[in-house]
Amino acid sequence: KLAKFTPKIGYPDKWRDYSRLNIKRDDLVGNAMRASTFEYERNIGKLGKPIDHTEWGMTPQTVNAYYRSTMNEIVFPAAI
């Protein structure tokens, strides 16, 4: 189990691409709806594909840490 242990420290090696997310300065509700749709489509796009073991479950600026037993990984974001 230790040989397959994955520590994630600081920030991800590969950043999520938000270039297709359209944010408008004067449209708070629309931004929230578009962000929700963007995340939904990103998650649906994962179906049927292999698990991305490099994906982080939180942002680097989140003040938290976690151990995910199903992936045998521990994550310490940069904010810690």
C-alpha positions in Angstrom: 0.0 0.0 0.0 2.8 2.4 0.8 4.4 1.8 -2.6 1.2 3.0 -4.3 0.7 6.0 -1.9 0.3 9.4 -3.7 1.3 12.5 -1.8 0.1 15.8 -3.4 1.8 18.8 -1.9 1.4 22.5 -2.8 -0.4 22.6 -6.1 -1.2 20.3 -9.0 1.2 19.7 -11.8 -1.6 20.1 -14.4 -4.0 23.0 -14.0 -7.6 22.8 -15.0 -8.5 24.7 -18.2 -11.2 27.2 -17.6 -10.8 29.0 -21.0 -14.2 27.8 -22.2 -16.0 29.2 -19.1 -17.5 32.6 -20.1 -17.5 35.0 -17.2 -19.2 38.4 -17.5 -18.5 41.3 -15.2 -22.2 42.3 -14.8 -23.9 38.9 -14.7 -23.6 37.3 -11.2 -26.5 34.8 -11.6 -25.5 33.9 -15.2 -21.9 33.4 -14.1 -23.0 31.0 -11.3 -25.2 29.1 -13.8 -22.5 28.9 -16.4 -20.0 27.8 -13.8 -22.4 25.1 -12.6 -23.0 23.9 -16.1 -19.2 24.0 -16.9 -18.5 21.8 -13.8 -21.4 19.4 -14.6 -20.2 18.9 -18.2 -16.6 18.4 -16.9 -17.8 15.7 -14.6 -20.0 14.0 -17.2 -17.0 14.1 -19.6 -15.2 11.8 -17.1 -17.7 9.0 -17.5 -16.3 5.9 -19.2 -12.7 7.2 -19.0 -9.9 6.0 -16.8 -9.5 7.7 -13.4 -7.2 10.8 -13.5 -4.9 10.1 -10.5 -3.4 13.6 -10.8 -6.7 15.4 -10.3 -7.0 17.4 -7.1 -10.2 17.6 -5.1 -9.6 21.2 -3.9 -7.8 24.3 -4.9 -4.2 25.2 -3.7 -5.6 28.2 -1.8 -7.9 26.1 0.3 -6.9 26.0 3.9 -7.4 22.3 4.5 -5.8 18.9 3.9 -7.3 15.5 3.4 -6.6 11.8 3.0 -8.7 10.0 0.4 -8.6 6.3 1.2 -10.2 5.2 -2.1 -7.3 6.7 -4.0 -4.6 6.2 -1.3 -3.5 9.8 -1.5 -2.9 12.6 0.9 -3.3 16.2 -0.2 -1.7 19.3 1.4 -2.6 22.4 -0.6 -0.2 25.4 -0.6 -2.4 27.4 1.8 -1.6 25.0 4.7 
